[in-house]
Amino acid sequence: MSRSVFALLLPLSLVACGQSGEIEVKDAWARDTVGSTAAAAVFMTIASPTSDRLVGASTPVAGKTDLMTMEGGNSAMRMTYLEAIDIPADTPVSLEPGGLHVWLADLGEPLSAGQSFPLVLRFEKAGERRIVVPVIGPATPPPSSGM
């Protein structure tokens, strides 16, 4: 292959490599909050072709965000704070009720069904990913992931 053809093809192959390593976030959602509830949880499915870790999140609708999980067996469930959520390569991770989630505390105002809000997810390797989280009503089934 001549140097000029190689020089033309190299940038295209680098672009293709960069696109294949992207974090994919699907089916994000939160329930509307009841009355003066000052906290909510956000759920979604995250996938990546390479291993990574979700290390944090932020949103203007909450004074504080945390990564959490629900734990418990025969007794009452309890929430546990997490430093990170592992995202194994090629294995979708579901953040769902009764398990992993992004916890929003000190909500500035109630979350209302039909509205949405921005959420920034911070990944150890992939950096920041901005998503929009729709708020659904109490009887609305959550979106399901086709991952």
Secondary structure, 3 states (H helix, E strand, C coil): CCHHHHHHHHHHHHHHHHHHCCCEEEEEEEECCCCCCCEEEEEEEEECCCCEEEEEEECCCEEEEEEEEEECCCCCCEEEEECCEEECCCCCEEECCCCCEEEEEEECCCCCCCCEEEEEEEECCCEEEEEEEEEECCCCCCCCCCC
